[in-house]
Amino acid sequence: MKENMGNPLHLTSLNHVSLVCRSVEKSIDFYTNVLGFVPIRRPGSFNFDGAWLFSYGIGIHLLQSENPDGMPEKTEINPKDNHISFQCDSMAAVEKKLAEMEIKYNRQQVEEGGIYVDQLFFHDPDGFMIEICNCDNLPVIPLAGEMIRTCSRLNLQMMQSQQKINVVQP
């Protein structure tokens, strides 16, 4: 395995995720009304249909499929499928809201060293997997070296209080 080269591309954060949609309108409805994203201005020079949404420090770019009828349909909720994950404050509130919205989901729990993480998996209108979790319960433990990168302020504060280490925030 190659040695960790730090940040060779000088990355600062995740900017956006692009998703190809059968219907941009249905996806806008889902990402705004279920996940709380806000539509934002998209450059008018694009010569294809789409929409840009933003929240939680990241963007979601929706792209209209050129062949919506040819897109595969996913019905099975498979947590090992490609997905994007969102941290939440209350798993019970999320589960209640998904049930109210009649969104089919799969609930799982992961245990590591007596720490439990709850996960809810469900699909967007095009079958792209969404995960909602309380993953901040798990500490971020480096496999090697002293440098730690974390997206969790809770983990960052916990690690700083436990030991003096070099911490790099995104």
C-alpha positions in Angstrom: 0.0 0.0 0.0 1.3 3.5 -0.8 2.2 5.8 1.9 -0.5 8.4 2.8 0.4 11.6 0.9 -1.8 13.9 3.0 -3.9 16.0 0.7 -2.1 15.8 -2.7 -5.0 17.5 -4.5 -5.5 20.2 -1.8 -9.2 19.3 -1.4 -11.3 21.3 1.1 -14.7 19.7 1.2 -17.4 17.7 -0.7 -19.1 20.2 -3.1 -21.9 18.2 -4.6 -23.3 14.8 -5.7 -24.8 14.5 -9.2 -27.8 12.1 -9.7 -29.4 11.2 -13.0 -33.2 11.2 -12.7 -36.2 9.9 -14.6 -38.0 13.1 -13.6 -36.2 16.1 -12.3 -39.5 17.4 -10.9 -40.2 14.3 -8.8 -36.7 14.4 -7.5 -36.9 18.1 -6.6 -40.1 17.3 -4.7 -38.4 14.4 -2.8 -35.1 16.2 -2.0 -36.9 19.4 -0.8 -39.9 17.9 1.0 -38.3 14.7 2.5 -34.6 15.7 3.0 -35.0 19.5 3.4 -32.8 20.7 0.5 -33.4 24.1 -1.1 -33.4 24.7 -4.9 -30.6 27.1 -5.9 -29.7 28.9 -9.1 -28.2 26.8 -11.8 -26.1 28.3 -14.6 -28.4 29.0 -17.6 -25.7 28.0 -20.1 -26.3 24.3 -19.5 -28.0 22.7 -22.6 -29.8 20.0 -20.6 -32.5 19.8 -18.0 -31.6 19.7 -14.4 -31.7 21.4 -11.0 -29.3 22.3 -8.2 -30.2 21.9 -4.6 -28.3 22.8 -1.5 -28.3 22.1 2.3 -26.1 20.7 5.1 -23.1 22.2 3.4 -23.4 20.1 0.2 -25.1 20.4 -3.1 -27.2 17.8 -5.0 -27.2 18.3 -8.8 -30.2 16.6 -10.5 -29.7 15.7 -14.1 -32.6 14.7 -16.4 -31.9 11.3 -18.0 -31.8 11.2 -21.7 -33.5 7.8 -21.6 -35.7 7.8 -18.4 -37.5 4.6 -19.5 -34.2 2.8 -19.9 -33.1 3.5 -16.3 -33.0 0.4 -14.1 -35.7 0.2 -11.4 -34.5 -0.6 -7.9 -37.1 -1.9 -5.4 -34.9 -3.9 -3.0 -33.5 -1.7 -0.2 -29.9 -2.9 0.0 -27.7 -1.1 2.5 -24.6 -2.3 0.7 -25.6 -0.4 -2.5 -24.2 3.0 -3.4 -25.7 5.6 -1.1 -25.4 9.0 0.5 -25.7 9.3 4.3 -27.0 12.1 6.4 -26.5 12.5 10.2 -29.6 13.3 12.2 -30.5 14.5 15.7 -33.3 12.1 16.4 -33.6 8.7 14.8 -37.1 8.3 16.3 -38.3 11.5 14.7 -36.9 10.4 11.3 -38.5 7.0 11.5 -41.8 8.5 12.5 -41.7 11.0 9.6 -40.8 8.3 7.1 -43.7 6.2 8.3 -46.1 9.2 8.0 -44.8 9.9 4.5 -45.3 6.2 3.7 -41.7 5.9 2.6 -40.6 2.2 2.7 -37.4 1.9 4.7 -35.0 -0.7 6.2 -33.8 -0.2 9.8 -30.5 -1.6 10.9 -28.2 -1.3 13.9 -24.5 -1.6 14.1 -22.5 -2.3 17.3 -18.8 -1.6 17.8 -17.3 -2.0 21.2 -20.6 -1.4 23.0 -21.4 1.7 20.9 -24.6 1.4 18.8 -25.3 3.2 15.5 -28.9 3.2 14.1 -29.4 3.4 10.4 -32.4 3.9 8.2 -32.1 3.2 4.5 -34.6 4.1 1.8 -34.7 5.1 -1.9 -35.2 8.4 -3.7 -37.7 8.3 -6.7 -35.0 6.8 -8.9 -33.8 4.1 -6.6 -30.7 5.9 -5.3 -30.1 4.8 -1.7 -30.4 7.3 1.1 -29.1 6.6 4.7 -30.1 8.5 7.8 -28.0 7.6 10.8 -26.6 8.6 14.2 -23.0 7.7 13.1 -21.5 10.4 15.3 -21.9 7.9 18.1 -18.8 6.1 16.7 -15.4 7.6 17.4 -13.1 8.3 14.4 -10.0 6.2 15.1 -7.2 6.4 12.6 -5.7 3.1 11.3 -2.2 4.5 11.3 -0.4 7.7 12.0 -1.4 10.6 14.2 -3.4 12.7 11.8 -7.1 12.5 12.2 -9.8 13.9 9.8 -13.3 14.1 11.0 -16.6 15.6 9.9 -18.0 15.4 13.3 -17.6 18.2 15.8 -18.6 15.8 18.6 -15.8 13.3 17.6 -13.3 16.2 17.2 -14.1 17.6 20.7 -13.9 14.1 22.2 -10.6 13.3 20.6 -9.1 16.7 21.5 -10.1 16.2 25.1 -8.7 12.6 25.3 -5.3 13.3 23.8 -3.1 15.9 22.3 -3.1 15.1 18.5 -2.8 16.9 15.2 -6.4 17.4 14.0 -7.2 18.5 10.5 -10.8 19.7 9.8 -12.2 19.6 6.3 
